[in-house]
Amino acid sequence: MAGIEFIDHDWTSFLEATTSRGPLEYFHSAMAFVDGHKGAGRQAVDLGCGGGADTRLLLARGWSVLAVDAEPKARLLLEETTPEHHRDRLDIAIGQFHDVDLPQADLVYAQFSLPFAGDHHDEAVSNALAAVVPGGAFVGQFFGANDDWADDAGVAWVDRTWVDRTFSDFTELDVDERDHRGPYGQHGATKRWHFFHVRARR
């Protein structure tokens, strides 16, 4: 989990801290699942885009991207850091995940974002999955009950039964459940991580 930089759910600091980071293993996993280096003509949604690191990586691979975040500063950071020659393929939406109108997409990518929809978690997940076109994919993570943040206000957790039920109408489902203690943030802190890394194809 090295590289995950949640900072006590201080989202402004999180955006600033992750703006220039490189791709994490979850991004590579998503690209492998959807042959993501061939993005020309395909639409992605980066749900919880944060500082925009993964949005820019998708744009560099030819994808058109809707970058979504609840934090208004995400728009400013993306506008400042996205190369001019990619901006015609970038749209930005600021809003809650369950409220934002999402385009039909070949990839909905939600890296550690949907659990923070809290009380609107199920609505946010339904909104995200409804955007996935036939043949398209969802890749994202959901916290399990053992995660140190599972009982925090505004955080939702699920179990494997929920995962299987939620993705029951997808034709392919790959779930990697992880439960371990590992680092987070910038100051040498650790926490117990328990989450499901989900890759699903409609």
C-alpha positions in Angstrom: 0.0 0.0 0.0 3.0 2.3 -0.2 2.0 5.5 -2.0 -1.6 5.7 -0.8 -1.7 9.2 0.7 -5.0 9.8 2.5 -4.3 12.4 5.2 -6.9 12.0 7.9 -9.6 12.6 5.2 -8.3 16.2 4.7 -9.2 16.2 1.0 -7.5 19.5 0.1 -4.2 18.3 1.5 -4.8 14.9 -0.2 -5.3 16.6 -3.6 -2.1 18.7 -3.3 -0.1 15.7 -2.1 -1.1 13.4 -4.9 -1.0 15.8 -7.8 2.4 14.8 -9.0 2.5 11.2 -7.9 3.2 8.3 -10.3 0.7 5.5 -11.1 0.0 3.0 -8.3 -0.4 -0.7 -8.8 -4.2 -0.3 -9.1 -3.8 1.9 -12.1 -1.6 -0.7 -13.8 -4.1 -3.4 -12.9 -6.9 -1.4 -14.5 -4.8 -0.8 -17.7 -4.0 -4.5 -18.0 -7.7 -5.4 -17.6 -8.9 -3.1 -20.3 -5.8 -3.0 -22.6 -5.7 0.6 -21.5 -2.7 1.7 -23.5 -5.0 1.8 -26.5 -7.4 4.5 -25.3 -8.1 6.3 -28.6 -11.9 6.6 -29.2 -12.7 5.3 -25.7 -14.3 7.1 -22.7 -13.2 6.8 -19.1 -14.6 8.2 -15.9 -12.0 8.9 -13.2 -14.3 8.8 -10.2 -12.6 10.6 -7.3 -9.8 12.1 -9.5 -8.1 13.9 -6.6 -5.1 15.8 -7.9 -5.5 14.4 -11.4 -2.5 12.1 -11.6 -4.5 9.1 -13.1 -6.6 11.4 -15.2 -3.5 12.7 -16.9 -2.2 9.2 -17.4 -5.4 8.2 -19.1 -5.3 11.2 -21.3 -1.7 10.4 -22.3 -2.9 7.0 -23.4 -5.5 8.5 -25.7 -8.6 8.2 -23.6 -11.3 10.8 -23.3 -11.9 11.4 -19.6 -14.5 12.8 -17.3 -12.7 13.6 -14.1 -15.1 13.7 -11.1 -14.4 14.9 -7.6 -16.4 16.4 -4.7 -13.6 18.8 -3.9 -13.7 22.1 -6.0 -9.9 22.4 -5.9 -9.7 19.3 -8.2 -10.8 21.5 -11.1 -8.1 24.1 -10.5 -5.4 21.5 -10.2 -6.4 19.6 -13.3 -6.7 22.8 -15.3 -3.2 23.9 -14.2 -1.5 20.5 -14.8 -3.2 19.0 -17.9 -1.1 19.6 -21.1 -2.8 21.8 -23.6 -2.9 19.2 -26.3 -4.9 16.8 -24.1 -7.5 19.3 -22.9 -10.0 18.7 -25.7 -10.5 15.2 -24.3 -10.9 16.3 -20.7 -14.2 17.1 -19.0 -14.4 17.9 -15.2 -17.4 17.5 -13.0 -17.4 18.7 -9.3 -20.1 17.0 -7.2 -21.1 14.1 -5.1 -20.6 10.7 -6.8 -24.3 9.8 -6.5 -25.4 13.1 -8.1 -23.0 13.6 -11.0 -24.3 12.8 -14.5 -21.9 10.2 -15.9 -21.4 9.5 -19.6 -21.6 6.0 -21.0 -18.0 4.8 -20.4 -15.7 2.0 -21.5 -14.0 2.3 -18.1 -15.2 3.6 -14.8 -12.1 3.9 -12.5 -12.7 4.5 -8.8 -9.4 4.2 -6.9 -10.3 4.2 -3.2 -13.1 6.7 -3.8 -16.5 5.1 -3.5 -16.1 4.1 0.2 -16.1 7.8 1.1 -19.6 8.3 -0.3 -20.7 7.2 3.1 -24.5 7.2 3.5 -24.8 7.6 -0.3 -22.5 4.7 -1.0 -25.1 2.4 -2.6 -26.5 5.2 -4.8 -23.0 6.2 -5.8 -22.1 2.6 -6.7 -25.3 2.3 -8.7 -24.5 5.5 -10.6 -21.0 4.4 -11.4 -22.0 0.9 -12.6 -24.9 2.3 -14.7 -22.3 4.2 -16.7 -20.4 1.1 -17.8 -21.3 0.1 -21.4 -21.6 -3.5 -22.6 -18.0 -4.8 -23.0 -16.8 -2.0 -20.7 -15.2 -2.3 -17.2 -15.3 -1.1 -13.7 -12.1 -1.1 -11.6 -12.1 0.1 -8.0 -11.7 -0.7 -4.4 -14.2 -1.2 -1.5 -13.3 -1.3 2.2 -14.0 -4.4 4.2 -15.2 -4.6 7.8 -11.6 -5.0 9.3 -10.3 -1.7 7.8 -9.3 0.8 10.4 -11.4 3.4 8.7 -14.5 1.2 8.3 -16.2 2.7 11.4 -15.3 6.4 10.6 -18.2 8.8 9.9 -18.7 9.1 6.1 -17.0 5.8 5.3 -18.9 2.7 4.0 -17.7 -0.9 4.1 -18.9 -4.1 2.4 -18.4 -7.8 2.4 -17.7 -10.4 -0.3 -21.4 -11.3 -0.5 -22.2 -7.6 -1.3 -19.5 -7.6 -4.0 -20.8 -10.7 -5.7 -24.4 -9.5 -5.6 -23.5 -6.0 -6.8 -21.6 -7.3 -9.8 -23.9 -10.2 -10.6 -24.9 -8.8 -14.0 -21.3 -8.4 -15.1 -19.9 -11.2 -17.3 -16.4 -11.2 -15.7 -15.5 -10.5 -12.1 -12.0 -10.6 -10.6 -11.8 -9.8 -6.8 -8.5 -9.5 -4.9 -9.3 -9.3 -1.1 -6.5 -7.9 1.0 -6.3 -7.6 4.8 -3.0 -6.5 6.2 -1.2 -3.7 8.1 0.6 -1.2 5.9 1.7 2.4 5.4 -0.3 5.4 4.4 0.2 9.1 4.2 3.5 11.0 4.2 4.7 10.7 7.8 5.4 7.0 8.3 2.0 6.2 9.7 0.5 2.7 9.3 -3.0 1.3 9.5 -4.9 -1.9 9.0 -6.0 -2.1 5.4 -8.9 -4.4 4.5 -10.4 -3.9 1.0 -11.6 -5.6 -2.1 -9.8 -4.7 -5.4 -12.5 -5.3 -8.0 -12.1 -5.6 -11.7 -15.4 -6.3 -13.5 -16.4 -6.5 -17.2 -20.0 -6.0 -18.3 
